[in-house]
Amino acid sequence: MSKQIGNHAEDLALAYLSNIGLHCLQRNFYSRFGEIDLIMQDSDTLVFVEVRKRSSGKDYACESITISKQRKLVKTAEYYLMKLGREVNCRFDAILIDANNSIEWLKNIIIL
């Protein structure tokens, strides 16, 4: 996915989640382990969001979150939490976007 398409997908995801009441804490958090697209606050829960856009559909977007990608997300989230320096409730969500910019929000995609 080109950087421009990825940024647009993240913009759509951020607007979608913000409109339903989540608050953005950080966008594109990088560590040596990987990247988290969006870090949001949902009430008392910190939400690590992976944004995926595929022209071939949301099913392919979901399938693109491989086991390897999930491990990178977890490692990066652990690093973020360590830097935060306190314990918080957290979960991993995915925003899937198809060619028509239709959005599907999946909660708790990674169960630890």
C-alpha positions in Angstrom: 0.0 0.0 0.0 1.4 3.4 -0.9 2.0 5.9 1.8 -0.7 8.2 0.4 -3.3 5.4 0.4 -2.2 4.3 3.9 -2.5 7.9 5.2 -5.9 8.2 3.7 -7.0 4.9 5.2 -5.8 6.1 8.6 -7.6 9.4 8.2 -10.8 7.5 7.5 -10.3 5.2 10.5 -9.5 8.1 12.8 -12.6 10.0 11.8 -14.7 6.9 12.2 -13.5 6.1 15.7 -13.5 9.7 16.8 -17.2 10.0 15.6 -18.2 7.2 17.9 -16.4 8.7 20.9 -12.9 7.3 21.0 -10.1 9.8 21.6 -6.8 9.7 19.7 -3.7 9.6 21.9 -1.1 8.9 19.1 -0.9 8.2 15.4 1.9 6.1 13.9 3.7 5.0 17.0 7.0 3.5 16.0 9.5 1.3 17.9 12.2 -1.0 16.8 9.6 -3.8 17.0 7.1 -2.2 14.6 4.4 0.4 14.2 1.0 0.9 15.6 -1.3 2.9 13.3 -3.5 4.5 15.9 -3.6 4.5 19.7 -7.0 5.5 21.0 -8.7 5.9 24.3 -12.1 4.2 24.7 -13.4 5.0 28.1 -11.0 3.4 30.5 -9.4 1.2 27.8 -6.3 1.9 25.7 -7.0 0.7 22.1 -4.2 -0.3 19.7 -5.6 0.0 16.2 -4.3 -1.7 13.0 -5.7 -0.1 9.9 -5.9 -2.2 6.7 -7.2 -1.2 3.3 -7.5 -3.6 0.4 -9.1 -3.0 -2.9 -10.0 -6.7 -3.0 -12.2 -6.4 0.0 -12.4 -6.4 3.8 -11.8 -10.2 4.0 -8.4 -9.8 2.4 -7.7 -6.8 4.6 -8.4 -9.0 7.7 -6.3 -11.9 6.3 -3.3 -9.5 5.9 -3.0 -9.2 9.7 -0.8 -12.3 9.8 0.6 -14.0 12.9 3.9 -12.3 12.3 2.1 -8.9 12.2 0.2 -9.7 15.3 3.5 -10.5 17.2 4.9 -7.1 16.0 1.8 -5.3 17.2 2.0 -7.0 20.6 5.7 -6.2 21.0 5.2 -2.6 20.0 2.3 -2.2 22.4 4.3 -3.7 25.2 7.0 -1.2 24.5 4.4 1.7 24.5 3.0 0.5 27.8 6.5 0.2 29.3 7.1 3.8 28.3 3.7 4.8 29.8 4.9 3.5 33.1 1.5 2.4 34.5 -0.9 -0.5 34.1 -3.9 0.1 31.9 -6.7 -1.9 30.3 -6.0 -2.4 26.7 -7.1 -4.2 23.6 -6.2 -4.7 19.9 -8.7 -3.6 17.3 -8.7 -3.5 13.5 -10.3 -1.2 11.1 -10.8 -2.8 7.7 -11.5 -0.7 4.7 -12.5 -1.9 1.2 -12.2 -0.2 -2.2 -15.5 1.8 -1.6 -14.1 3.1 1.7 -16.7 1.0 3.6 -15.4 0.4 7.1 -15.6 -2.6 9.4 -14.4 -2.3 13.0 -13.2 -5.5 14.7 -12.6 -5.4 18.4 -10.2 -7.6 20.3 -8.5 -9.1 17.3 -5.6 -10.4 19.5 -6.4 -12.2 22.7 -3.4 -12.3 25.1 
